[in-house]
Amino acid sequence: MEVENKNRKYRKDKPWDDETIDHWKIEPFTQEENEPSLVEESSFSVLFPKYREKYIQSVWGDVKKCLSQYHIKCELDLLEGSMAVITTSKTWDPYIIIKARDMIKLLARSVPFPQAKKVLDDGVFCDIVKIGGILRNKDKFVKRRQRLVGPGGSTLKALELLTGCYILTQGQTVSIVGPIQGIKVARRIVEDCMKNIHPVYHIKELMIKRELQKDEKLKNENWERFLPQFKKRCVKRKKTKIVKKKPSTLLLPIQTPRKEDILLETGEYFMMEEERKRKREFERREKQKQKHMEKKKKREEIYDSKYQQNKEENAGESMDGGLEVDRSSSKKESKKVNKSNDKNKVSKKSKKERDEISNDREKMNKVKEINKEDENAESKKEGSISISKIGKSKEKRDYFI
């Protein structure tokens, strides 16, 4: 048994309680439904930049024709640089004046007339996003605006296809024309792009949502599990150098010396250029010599320290039973010990090493002999070639050979 609601007990079905009817559909507003009933005249005026003057002047005839269908008057003032839209006694649509104002705004923001004209239709709206005040740095602003456009306008085309809107960037504004849902999405993407969020992430989300809308099973379910979740990265930024201010003084700062003043101090002002070069080369060589001497001293210190250590060790070995030994005898003994050590080292060399050294020497001698033979053969060939060219006597030929 189904439990009936007490409030809906005596309620009868109405003719509009039908699932086939789209309650959110905007029905077209025709002239027959509403007769001209405006009491007062309303007008809007919009300024335009000077670089748009020629285009607006060339298109103004088409603008008049388009607005005359809705019985709206339009005026163009080139001296002031403004466009005006005014209602008349015959205007039957009360909201068309706001639509005409939006069309004029789009024309001022470099939108072509065929795209701006679409705003007058029902279900089509426009939005002008101001992006100039989001960033202070001009270079960053230009880079992020170019990121929104993409290489060859590829990202803008992708956004237009996914949102169903016309998007155009001009100066410090982005103008959007299309349905209200697409305008909301496009505005969010533009603002995020200027806040350093790449539009590619939004494009991926929109593509996934479009595919999910086609699926009837997943049409009315939650899509959070299908959408990509991007993590924020903490990018290391370069530390800004803090420039310390110099202490302020009442006196004027010391004047920096000129090149001529420096040459006068060094005594090179009255010298020729060649003499200056010689002097610089001489100074450079002296610096090299000083560095070479310093390095040499460091090497000698290392050898002296090692020599002293060896000397102390030999002196300790010569001391027997606490008795002192003459320095001369200790020196002679240390020399003898060193010589004997050297002989032992030489004798310790294996026979294989000696054989290898002798073999290497023999190979080197053979290579030298072969090279000499090759040189002699080449010299003989050169002599024979020169003789063939020169047609001289046999004695000379024998001489050359």
C-alpha positions in Angstrom: 0.0 0.0 0.0 1.3 3.4 -1.0 1.0 6.1 1.7 -0.7 9.2 0.3 0.5 12.6 1.4 -2.3 14.6 3.2 -1.3 17.8 1.5 -1.6 16.2 -2.0 -4.9 14.4 -1.2 -7.2 16.7 -3.2 -4.7 17.8 -5.7 -5.6 17.2 -9.4 -3.1 16.8 -12.3 -2.5 20.1 -14.1 -2.0 20.4 -17.8 1.6 21.6 -17.3 2.5 18.5 -15.2 4.0 16.8 -18.3 7.6 15.5 -18.6 7.7 16.4 -22.3 7.4 20.1 -21.6 10.7 22.0 -21.1 9.9 24.6 -18.4 13.3 26.3 -18.8 12.9 27.0 -22.5 12.8 30.7 -23.4 10.0 31.3 -25.8 10.5 33.8 -28.6 9.2 37.4 -28.0 7.2 38.6 -31.0 5.8 42.0 -31.9 2.2 40.6 -32.0 2.3 39.7 -28.3 3.4 43.2 -27.2 2.3 46.5 -28.8 4.5 49.6 -28.5 3.9 50.8 -25.0 7.0 52.6 -23.8 6.3 55.8 -21.9 9.7 57.5 -21.9 12.8 57.5 -24.1 15.9 55.7 -22.9 19.4 55.9 -24.4 22.9 54.5 -23.9 26.2 55.9 -25.2 29.6 54.1 -25.5 33.0 55.5 -26.3 35.3 53.7 -28.7 39.1 54.0 -29.3 40.5 55.9 -32.3 41.9 52.8 -34.1 38.3 51.5 -34.4 37.0 54.7 -36.1 37.5 53.5 -39.7 35.9 50.1 -39.2 32.9 51.5 -37.3 32.4 54.1 -40.0 32.5 51.5 -42.7 30.0 49.2 -40.9 27.6 51.9 -39.5 25.1 51.5 -42.4 24.7 47.8 -41.6 24.2 48.6 -37.9 21.4 51.1 -38.7 19.6 48.5 -40.8 19.9 45.8 -38.1 18.5 48.1 -35.4 15.8 49.6 -37.5 14.0 46.1 -37.4 13.5 46.7 -33.7 12.7 50.4 -34.2 15.8 51.7 -32.4 17.7 54.8 -33.5 21.5 54.9 -33.4 23.9 57.8 -33.7 27.7 58.1 -34.4 29.8 61.0 -33.2 33.3 60.9 -34.7 34.4 64.1 -33.0 33.6 62.9 -29.5 34.3 59.2 -30.5 31.1 57.8 -29.2 28.1 55.6 -30.3 24.6 56.2 -29.0 21.5 54.0 -29.0 18.0 55.5 -28.4 14.5 54.1 -28.2 11.6 55.5 -30.2 7.8 55.6 -29.9 7.5 52.4 -32.1 9.8 50.1 -30.1 7.8 47.1 -28.9 10.5 45.1 -27.1 11.5 46.8 -23.7 14.7 44.7 -23.3 16.1 45.3 -26.8 17.7 48.6 -25.8 20.0 46.7 -23.4 20.8 44.2 -26.1 21.7 47.1 -28.5 23.9 48.6 -25.8 25.8 45.3 -25.5 26.2 45.2 -29.3 27.8 48.7 -29.3 30.1 47.7 -26.4 31.3 44.7 -28.4 32.0 46.8 -31.5 34.1 49.2 -29.4 36.1 46.2 -28.1 37.2 45.1 -31.6 34.5 42.4 -32.1 33.5 42.1 -35.8 29.9 43.2 -36.6 28.7 39.7 -37.7 29.6 38.3 -34.3 28.3 41.3 -32.3 25.0 41.2 -34.2 24.2 37.8 -32.6 23.6 39.4 -29.2 20.3 40.8 -30.4 18.9 37.2 -30.6 17.1 35.5 -27.7 19.3 33.1 -25.6 22.6 34.8 -26.7 24.4 37.1 -24.2 27.8 38.8 -23.9 30.4 39.4 -21.2 33.4 41.6 -21.2 36.1 40.4 -18.8 38.6 43.0 -17.5 42.0 41.4 -17.1 44.2 44.5 -16.8 44.1 45.0 -13.0 44.8 41.3 -12.0 48.6 41.6 -12.6 51.0 44.4 -11.8 54.0 43.1 -13.9 53.5 43.9 -17.6 55.8 41.1 -18.8 53.8 38.5 -16.9 50.5 40.0 -18.1 51.6 39.7 -21.8 52.8 36.1 -21.3 49.6 34.9 -19.7 47.4 36.7 -22.2 49.4 34.9 -25.0 49.0 31.6 -23.1 45.2 32.1 -23.3 45.4 32.6 -27.1 47.9 29.8 -27.6 50.2 29.0 -30.6 48.2 30.2 -33.7 45.1 30.7 -31.6 44.7 26.9 -31.0 43.6 27.2 -27.3 41.0 29.8 -28.1 39.6 27.6 -30.9 39.4 24.7 -28.5 37.6 26.8 -25.9 35.2 28.1 -28.5 34.3 24.6 -29.5 33.8 23.3 -26.0 31.9 26.3 -24.5 30.0 27.2 -27.7 31.0 30.9 -27.3 32.9 33.4 -29.4 36.0 34.6 -27.5 38.3 37.5 -28.5 41.2 39.1 -26.6 41.9 42.8 -27.2 44.2 44.9 -25.0 43.1 44.6 -21.4 39.7 42.9 -22.0 38.4 39.6 -23.2 34.9 39.7 -24.8 32.7 36.6 -24.8 29.5 36.1 -26.9 27.3 33.0 -26.5 24.8 31.2 -24.2 24.8 32.0 -20.5 26.2 28.6 -19.4 29.2 28.8 -21.8 29.9 32.4 -20.7 30.2 31.4 -17.1 32.7 28.6 -17.9 34.7 30.8 -20.3 34.9 33.6 -17.7 36.2 31.2 -15.1 38.9 29.9 -17.5 40.1 33.4 -18.4 40.4 34.5 -14.8 42.2 31.3 -13.8 44.6 31.8 -16.7 45.6 35.2 -15.5 46.1 33.7 -12.0 48.7 31.3 -13.5 46.4 28.2 -14.0 46.9 26.9 -17.5 43.8 26.6 -19.7 44.8 23.1 -20.8 43.6 21.7 -17.5 40.2 23.2 -18.0 40.0 22.0 -21.6 40.7 18.4 -20.4 37.8 18.7 -17.8 35.4 20.0 -20.5 36.2 17.2 -22.9 35.5 14.6 -20.2 32.3 16.3 -19.2 31.1 16.4 -22.9 31.7 12.6 -23.2 29.9 11.9 -19.9 26.8 13.9 -21.1 26.4 11.6 -24.1 26.3 8.5 -21.9 22.7 8.0 -20.6 23.7 5.9 -17.6 26.2 8.4 -16.3 24.2 11.5 -17.3 22.6 12.1 -13.9 25.4 10.7 -11.6 28.3 12.5 -9.8 31.3 13.0 -12.1 33.9 13.8 -9.5 35.5 10.4 -9.8 36.0 10.8 -13.6 37.4 14.3 -13.5 41.2 14.8 -13.2 42.6 16.2 -10.0 45.8 18.2 -10.4 48.2 18.8 -7.6 49.7 22.2 -6.9 53.5 22.4 -7.3 55.6 24.7 -5.1 58.0 26.1 -7.7 61.1 27.7 -6.2 61.4 31.3 -7.0 64.6 33.3 -7.3 65.4 35.4 -4.3 65.2 39.1 -5.0 68.3 41.0 -4.3 67.9 43.6 -1.6 69.6 46.8 -2.6 70.8 48.7 0.4 70.4 52.4 0.2 73.6 54.5 0.5 73.8 56.9 3.4 72.5 60.3 2.4 74.9 63.2 2.8 74.6 66.9 2.4 77.8 67.1 0.4 77.9 66.2 -3.2 79.2 62.7 -4.1 82.8 62.3 -5.2 83.1 62.5 -9.0 84.2 59.3 -10.7 87.5 59.6 -12.5 87.6 59.6 -16.3 89.8 57.4 -18.4 92.1 60.4 -19.1 92.5 61.1 -15.4 93.5 57.4 -14.8 96.0 57.6 -17.6 97.5 60.8 -16.2 97.9 59.2 -12.8 99.7 56.1 -14.2 101.8 58.2 -16.6 100.5 56.5 -19.7 98.7 59.6 -21.1 101.8 60.8 -23.1 102.8 57.4 -24.3 102.0 55.9 -27.7 99.6 52.9 -28.0 102.5 50.5 -28.8 104.4 51.6 -25.7 101.2 51.1 -23.6 100.8 47.6 -25.0 104.5 46.8 -24.2 104.0 48.1 -20.7 100.9 46.0 -20.1 102.6 42.9 -21.5 105.6 43.5 -19.2 103.3 43.8 -16.2 101.5 40.7 -17.1 104.7 38.7 -17.4 105.9 39.9 -14.1 102.7 38.7 -12.4 103.1 35.3 -14.1 106.7 35.1 -12.7 105.5 36.0 -9.2 102.8 33.3 -9.3 105.4 30.8 -10.7 107.8 31.6 -7.8 105.0 31.2 -5.2 104.1 27.8 -6.5 107.8 26.8 -6.6 108.2 27.8 -2.9 105.2 25.7 -1.9 106.7 22.7 -3.7 110.0 23.2 -2.0 108.4 23.5 1.4 106.8 20.1 0.9 110.1 18.5 -0.1 111.9 20.2 2.9 109.3 18.8 5.3 109.8 15.3 4.0 113.6 15.6 4.1 113.5 16.7 7.7 111.2 13.7 8.6 113.6 11.3 7.0 116.5 12.9 8.8 114.9 12.7 12.2 114.1 9.0 11.6 117.7 8.2 10.6 119.0 10.1 13.7 116.7 8.1 16.0 118.0 4.8 14.5 121.7 5.8 15.0 121.2 6.4 18.7 122.2 3.2 20.6 122.0 3.0 24.4 121.5 6.7 24.8 125.0 7.5 23.5 125.4 10.5 21.1 126.9 9.9 17.7 128.7 12.4 15.5 126.7 14.2 12.9 129.2 13.5 10.2 129.1 9.7 10.8 125.2 9.7 10.9 125.1 11.5 7.6 127.4 9.0 5.9 125.5 6.0 7.3 122.2 7.5 6.2 123.6 7.9 2.6 124.9 4.4 2.6 121.5 3.1 3.8 119.7 5.0 1.1 122.0 3.7 -1.6 121.6 0.1 -0.4 117.8 0.5 -0.4 117.9 1.8 -4.0 120.0 -1.2 -5.1 117.6 -3.6 -3.4 114.7 -1.9 -5.2 116.4 -2.3 -8.5 117.2 -6.0 -7.8 113.7 -6.7 -6.8 112.5 -6.0 -10.4 111.3 -9.2 -11.9 112.8 -10.8 -15.0 109.5 -10.4 -16.8 109.6 -6.6 -16.6 113.2 -6.5 -17.9 112.2 -8.8 -20.8 109.2 -6.6 -21.6 111.4 -3.5 -21.6 113.9 -5.1 -23.9 111.2 -6.3 -26.3 109.7 -2.8 -26.5 113.1 -1.3 -27.3 113.6 -3.9 -30.1 110.2 -3.1 -31.6 110.9 0.7 -31.5 114.2 0.1 -33.4 112.4 -2.0 -36.0 109.8 0.7 -36.5 112.5 3.3 -37.0 114.3 1.2 -39.6 111.0 0.6 -41.5 110.3 4.4 -41.5 113.8 5.1 -42.9 113.3 2.6 -45.7 109.9 4.2 -46.6 111.5 7.7 -46.7 114.3 6.5 -49.0 111.8 4.8 -51.4 109.7 8.0 -51.5 112.7 10.1 -52.3 113.7 7.7 -55.2 110.1 8.0 -56.6 110.2 11.8 -56.5 113.6 11.7 -58.3 112.3 9.4 -61.1 109.2 11.6 -61.6 111.3 14.8 -61.9 113.5 13.0 -64.5 110.6 11.9 -66.6 109.3 15.5 -66.8 112.7 17.0 -67.7 114.1 15.6 -71.0 117.8 15.9 -70.3 120.9 13.8 -70.9 121.5 10.3 -69.5 124.3 11.6 -67.3 121.9 13.8 -65.4 119.3 11.0 -65.2 122.0 8.8 -63.6 122.9 11.5 -61.3 119.3 12.0 -60.1 118.8 8.2 -59.7 
